[in-house]
Amino acid sequence: MTDIDKTVVVLGATGQQGGSVAAALRADGWAVRAVVRDPSGHRARSLSAAGVETVRGDLGDPESLRAAFSGAHGVFSVQPNSGQAGSDVTNEDEVRFGTTVADLAERCGVAHLVYSSTVAVGPTPTGVAHLDVKGRIEAHVRDLDIASTIIRPATFMEILVDPATGIDRGHLSFLMSPDQAMQFIAVRDIGRIAAAVLRSPDRYAGRTMEIAGDALTGEALAEQLTHAAGRPISYSRLPETLLAQDEVLRKVAALADDGRLAGSANLDALRAEFPFLLRFDRWLAGPGAGRLERALHSTDMGSASR
Ligand SMILES: NC(=O)c1ccc[n+]([C@@H]2O[C@H](COP(=O)([O-])OP(=O)(O)OC[C@H]3O[C@@H](n4cnc5c(N)ncnc54)[C@H](OP(=O)(O)O)[C@@H]3O)[C@@H](O)[C@H]2O)c1
């Protein structure tokens, strides 16, 4: 039996990163087992239809994870957003979830753990709780007796065409100033990189990799969005009035300013190692096209539903 005939457990498979990892692993021929909270839900059923085994489990229920990890070769670990507006997961929950997954993977004899952390995590804390918790999980993973790879994805390209950014009104506001570059990655490529790691475990065991597919200034974002949308889209940094009201957002913007959140992945080296990595214009014309279209028409849809 080659490793690729074995089972990889994917956390968060009904979400962005886990969904992309499950798809990439299936494309490579792995058996994939997704831990889902609701196996009868629409996203879990889509996974089943794509050949993914779905098992009921919850990050807050270690016994359900232990059962899911039984006999697995690999585990992909990602935790939900924590400590932010709209999330019922606290920062301490995230640490507990991430460390429990790693502990159980080790105890269940899993051969390789891939933990998805985030850009900006580094040797010193950032001062932003939802980023720093990932540093604590990383340290825990490194201390365990299990082969592991830590990936630190850059900011997702998907965020740039979220309807909430306002691009339907011809303008994008984001964290960096118009002439500052920031790195981004397509969620699709996180899955492909995780699959590449599991395909060549000896090459990636023990590595921590910041991953990104492109680096763009605000001005370049505006240019590429304008081209893809076929209508003008301008760019500015988030307004100072908004940053003044929101302490977390202000700290995150400061991390973009000082470069930590902007990212420092070696794009040339990554593109040589992972030739599939998408630049933003290719993402807009490919996997991101539907999302862009929906964002451009989000005002119409909002008014139609009122
Ligand atoms: N946005 C960025 O630019 C960026 C960049 C780097 C890193 N990150 C990190 O990415 C992570 C989020 O990843 P994502 O965007 O892929 O998440 P997502 O799309 O929001 O999906 C979250 C997933 O977690 C599952 N989940 C939530 N609570 C659970 C629980 N108690 N037990 C089991 N599963 C649970 C959800 O399942 P259900 O279907 O049951 O809800 C869903 O599958 C965060 O940690 C964030 O900090 C984000």
The ligand as an SDF file (V2000), in Angstrom:
LIG
                    3D

 48 52  0  0  0  0  0  0  0  0999 V2000
   -9.0810   35.0380    6.3180 N   0  0  0  0  0  0  0  0  0  0  0  0
   -7.7710   35.0420    6.1160 C   0  0  0  0  0  0  0  0  0  0  0  0
   -7.2490   35.8130    5.2870 O   0  0  0  0  0  0  0  0  0  0  0  0
   -6.9240   34.0760    6.9150 C   0  0  0  0  0  0  0  0  0  0  0  0
   -5.5510   33.9940    6.6380 C   0  0  0  0  0  0  0  0  0  0  0  0
   -4.7940   33.0550    7.3490 C   0  0  0  0  0  0  0  0  0  0  0  0
   -5.4150   32.2520    8.3040 C   0  0  0  0  0  0  0  0  0  0  0  0
   -6.7630   32.3730    8.5580 N   0  0  0  0  0  0  0  0  0  0  0  0
   -7.3720   31.4960    9.5700 C   0  0  0  0  0  0  0  0  0  0  0  0
   -8.2420   30.5750    8.9240 O   0  0  0  0  0  0  0  0  0  0  0  0
   -9.0860   29.9940    9.9130 C   0  0  0  0  0  0  0  0  0  0  0  0
  -10.4730   29.8500    9.3500 C   0  0  0  0  0  0  0  0  0  0  0  0
  -10.3880   28.9960    8.2120 O   0  0  0  0  0  0  0  0  0  0  0  0
  -11.5370   28.9800    7.1400 P   0  0  0  0  0  0  0  0  0  0  0  0
  -11.7090   30.3700    6.5660 O   0  0  0  0  0  0  0  0  0  0  0  0
  -11.2810   27.8430    6.2730 O   0  0  0  0  0  0  0  0  0  0  0  0
  -12.7970   28.6990    8.0870 O   0  0  0  0  0  0  0  0  0  0  0  0
  -14.3370   28.7480    7.6970 P   0  0  0  0  0  0  0  0  0  0  0  0
  -14.5380   28.7480    6.2300 O   0  0  0  0  0  0  0  0  0  0  0  0
  -14.9730   29.8180    8.5200 O   0  0  0  0  0  0  0  0  0  0  0  0
  -14.8190   27.3310    8.2380 O   0  0  0  0  0  0  0  0  0  0  0  0
  -14.7110   26.9860    9.5950 C   0  0  0  0  0  0  0  0  0  0  0  0
  -14.8090   25.4790    9.6610 C   0  0  0  0  0  0  0  0  0  0  0  0
  -14.6430   25.0560   11.0110 O   0  0  0  0  0  0  0  0  0  0  0  0
  -15.7210   24.1930   11.3370 C   0  0  0  0  0  0  0  0  0  0  0  0
  -16.0120   24.2900   12.7570 N   0  0  0  0  0  0  0  0  0  0  0  0
  -16.3660   25.3820   13.4480 C   0  0  0  0  0  0  0  0  0  0  0  0
  -16.5320   25.0650   14.7410 N   0  0  0  0  0  0  0  0  0  0  0  0
  -16.2840   23.7320   14.8620 C   0  0  0  0  0  0  0  0  0  0  0  0
  -16.3010   22.8130   15.9330 C   0  0  0  0  0  0  0  0  0  0  0  0
  -16.6150   23.1950   17.1870 N   0  0  0  0  0  0  0  0  0  0  0  0
  -15.9890   21.5230   15.6860 N   0  0  0  0  0  0  0  0  0  0  0  0
  -15.6750   21.0950   14.4260 C   0  0  0  0  0  0  0  0  0  0  0  0
  -15.6430   21.9280   13.3670 N   0  0  0  0  0  0  0  0  0  0  0  0
  -15.9460   23.2300   13.5820 C   0  0  0  0  0  0  0  0  0  0  0  0
  -16.8760   24.6750   10.4920 C   0  0  0  0  0  0  0  0  0  0  0  0
  -17.8260   23.6480   10.3830 O   0  0  0  0  0  0  0  0  0  0  0  0
  -19.4230   23.8910   10.3770 P   0  0  0  0  0  0  0  0  0  0  0  0
  -19.8350   23.6620    8.9390 O   0  0  0  0  0  0  0  0  0  0  0  0
  -19.9470   22.8580   11.2920 O   0  0  0  0  0  0  0  0  0  0  0  0
  -19.6850   25.2960   10.8510 O   0  0  0  0  0  0  0  0  0  0  0  0
  -16.1570   24.9540    9.1740 C   0  0  0  0  0  0  0  0  0  0  0  0
  -15.9520   23.7640    8.4800 O   0  0  0  0  0  0  0  0  0  0  0  0
   -9.0440   30.9040   11.1190 C   0  0  0  0  0  0  0  0  0  0  0  0
   -8.3140   30.2510   12.1390 O   0  0  0  0  0  0  0  0  0  0  0  0
   -8.2880   32.1300   10.5960 C   0  0  0  0  0  0  0  0  0  0  0  0
   -7.5830   32.7820   11.6140 O   0  0  0  0  0  0  0  0  0  0  0  0
   -7.5250   33.2400    7.8720 C   0  0  0  0  0  0  0  0  0  0  0  0
  1  2  1  0
  2  3  2  0
  2  4  1  0
  4  5  1  0
  4 48  2  0
  5  6  2  0
  6  7  1  0
  7  8  2  0
  8  9  1  0
  8 48  1  0
  9 10  1  0
  9 46  1  0
 10 11  1  0
 11 12  1  0
 11 44  1  0
 12 13  1  0
 13 14  1  0
 14 15  2  0
 14 16  1  0
 14 17  1  0
 17 18  1  0
 18 19  2  0
 18 20  1  0
 18 21  1  0
 21 22  1  0
 22 23  1  0
 23 24  1  0
 23 42  1  0
 24 25  1  0
 25 26  1  0
 25 36  1  0
 26 27  1  0
 26 35  1  0
 27 28  2  0
 28 29  1  0
 29 30  1  0
 29 35  2  0
 30 31  1  0
 30 32  2  0
 32 33  1  0
 33 34  2  0
 34 35  1  0
 36 37  1  0
 36 42  1  0
 37 38  1  0
 38 39  2  0
 38 40  1  0
 38 41  1  0
 42 43  1  0
 44 45  1  0
 44 46  1  0
 46 47  1  0
M  CHG  2   8   1  16  -1
M  END
$$$$
